[in-house]
């Protein structure tokens, strides 16, 4: 871990030195100035009180360099999804999906400098608690200490056999780098060094990077440190300790799956009959309905949809729950309501019985066949503490010919936190522990070729493609075909295929598939007469009528009048019109200028005389 830090620091130094050499002086100075502002130290002392509350004191040494600032803004996250990954980083992109999100109560006690002198601050609460620290009428520069003290209620989570404090120490809202971040957690007496465990994460929000150090000092103390955090990167820590130290009422109880037991039987045609028995502690989560999403996309170099048939869903009392399930191209969701229209609460056990039609494939040119299945899916919105899988294949293979793999995480690529055991020639077992919410477990079994009859692949093209629904056997694409072709993996035999689309006649055909076949079927649906009428006739008739109406109105109203020979422009008023008349025609009204012009016009033509009377410069007619 220290070696990784050294490499990272060296890379940053080389990059900065290189930029200083190749950029002009002003540009280099600008970069140096913009990255000079930083947090030199961020130290957090976190004390878990005996009443379950948590007291936090942050000491922040902020270097404004030569910039004139009013102060800082400290963003404290208000939403958390406390969960522990069994002391290992097993999550590769999954998220808590909201159900275990807790919004603790945060009370700010004080904001001071290093000598205890209070700072002026203003707090606002949205998705973050925003502390704007500083005097809006005063600017500061250089290094300044900020000591922020606040109390948190309802953030410690209760898990199976341990309690956990999960806390984002620095937050991810700083737009400047943090040179060094440290934290210390102290808990009440009652836990031992052996019972305690610590984790830390660095990077942006929900990152699983662990470029940090987490140490269990003794039964009461945990320490954490990280260096060279970039802008908007933070340090998040977790401390797990013995349960029963804190009052039950003060703890947050997240939902979790305590045990996920899977019994899977591979049939001769590589269909897999699966029975999942899921023990759930709902904690403070009380849903009316659960969703179990089966991923029905399978393939190595290409993806095929796997038909799935749901048989039953029952609760711990043996009551059959009226689950609803749907097929589509990529998922097969199962919606499970609580019994008698109530809500799930406390602890319960759900048993899901279903069959996947075909999951087998040949492995390259080797002498093995294989089956593969995503056991848990990647959509459970709660952590899974334990997964145990027992997969049985038909007889015909030996222990020496068998091998198995398992994969966990959101992308199902990691294989270092799960185990596989070969029991005998027909039985494989797999297990994993403490999967984070949104992570899953997938298993593969490899065995002697010929043990099973490999399935067939079929690609179905339809016309039209968008909105066409396909039924093959008992499988029905409820989503409508939005991928052309639709690729399915099915067992060998004769299958009836029906395609339907609004405005088209249903088309049914059958296809016979042998083991290992890869066939293509094209279904060209014929339009119904009403669809032909509305699709082709109505638009052309509408166009013809519109064109006729336009032609009619142009003929009647839109044509220019017939010409009267050459029209010569005239730049003087016609002889028969007086100036007053022209003014009235031009303005559509009579004004004083029109009257004046008309009087002068009459005088010019001898109808009236205008003479000056007296000494006053007045005219009279």
Helices and strands as residue ranges (DSSP letters): H 2-22, H 25-34, E 38-48, E 54-63, E 71-77, E 105-112, E 121-125, E 128-134, E 143-153, E 156-158, E 162-168, E 178-186, E 197-203, E 213-216, E 221-229, E 234-242, G 248-250, E 256-266, E 272-281, E 289-295, E 297-298, E 304-306, E 308-314, E 324-325, E 331-337, G 339-341, E 347-356, E 360-362, E 368-374, E 383-392, G 399-401, E 403-409, E 418-422, E 427-435, E 440-448, E 456-463, E 469-472, E 475-476, E 486-490, E 493-500, E 507-513, E 518-524, H 529-532, I 533-537, H 538-553, I 554-558, H 579-587, H 592-604, E 611-613, E 618-620
